[in-house]
Amino acid sequence: MRFLVAPSLLAALIVFAACSGGETKTVTVEKTVTETTSGTVPSESPAVVTIYFLRKGKVAPVSRGVIGPMVGAAALRELLDGPTSEETGVRSAIPAGTTLESLAIANGIASVRLSRQPADDAALAQLVYTLTQFPSIKRVDFGADAPVGRRAFEAQTPAILVEAPLPQEDVEPGFEVTGTANTFEATFNYELKDASGKVLSKNFVTATSGSGTRGTFRFTVPYEVDEPQQGTLLVFELSAENGSRIHESEIPLYLE
């Protein structure tokens, strides 16, 4: 399917990159996209994307709303803008003032060119994690070495990475939690606390793999509250040495 893009929508665009399952071709002419071929119809519908910043040196996801069909490029621009004042406790290793020059996606690889190419592994991890949230992107090419995926940044990934729900999201009883983990024997624990700190729900979780190999996890959290309120989901591993909590992360949520 072919779409001609109105010139009025192109003044600030460099490359059209649709993060959908179909193949994408891009044409770049002096920072103007003249036409695109994609399985996605251009629209101004809002979308929620995940932006990966850093917390204690490890990737930490937050959610952002974007408008427009080029969600991959929009997500990168949100990342390059850095954390907002509401996104407390996170930072970015990407140098301030870095801008997106081009983004092209083909055969599962996103080719990214920035005004200032980061060399820091933490910054590269942010970029790779942000782009590979889209099913059509498996690895990222920065123009220097071979394309890389998430596995290249295990050192920058927390032992338990919760990717849904994200901080400050509204949840309901029985909400689902998903993410990845690399813990001893693939197990870890969770607790859900209400606004007063009372534990509403707790259990242990087993990921698909662990002990040096990152696996995925998916579990549901039952709870009851008398009224909507702030809550906190905690995930942590129990030390095999002394039973203390290690690799603990807190995700603030709003409990419906």
QUITAKA-V683939 format. One record per residue. SS is DSSP state (h for helix, s for strand, l for the rest). Layout:
SS / SS
This chain:
l / s / s / s / l / l / h / h / h / l / l / l / l / l / l / l / l / l / l / l / l / l / l / l / s / l / l / s / s / l / l / s / s / l / s / s / s / l / l / l / l / l / l / l / l / s / s / s / s / s / s / s / s / s / s / l / l / s / s / s / s / s / s / s / s / s / s / l / l / l / h / h / h / h / h / h / h / h / h / h / h / l / l / l / l / l / l / l / l / l / s / l / l / l / l / l / l / l / l / s / s / s / s / s / s / s / l / l / s / s / s / s / s / s / l / l / l / l / l / l / h / h / h / h / h / h / h / h / h / h / h / l / l / l / l / l / l / l / s / s / s / l / l / l / l / l / l / s / l / h / h / h / h / h / h / h / l / l / l / s / s / s / s / s / l / l / l / l / l / s / s / l / l / l / s / s / s / s / s / s / s / l / l / h / h / h / s / s / s / s / s / s / s / l / l / l / l / l / s / s / s / s / s / s / s / s / l / l / l / l / l / l / l / l / s / s / s / s / s / s / s / l / l / l / l / l / l / l / s / s / s / s / s / s / s / s / s / s / l / l / l / l / l / l / s / s / s / s / s / s / s / s / s / s / s / l
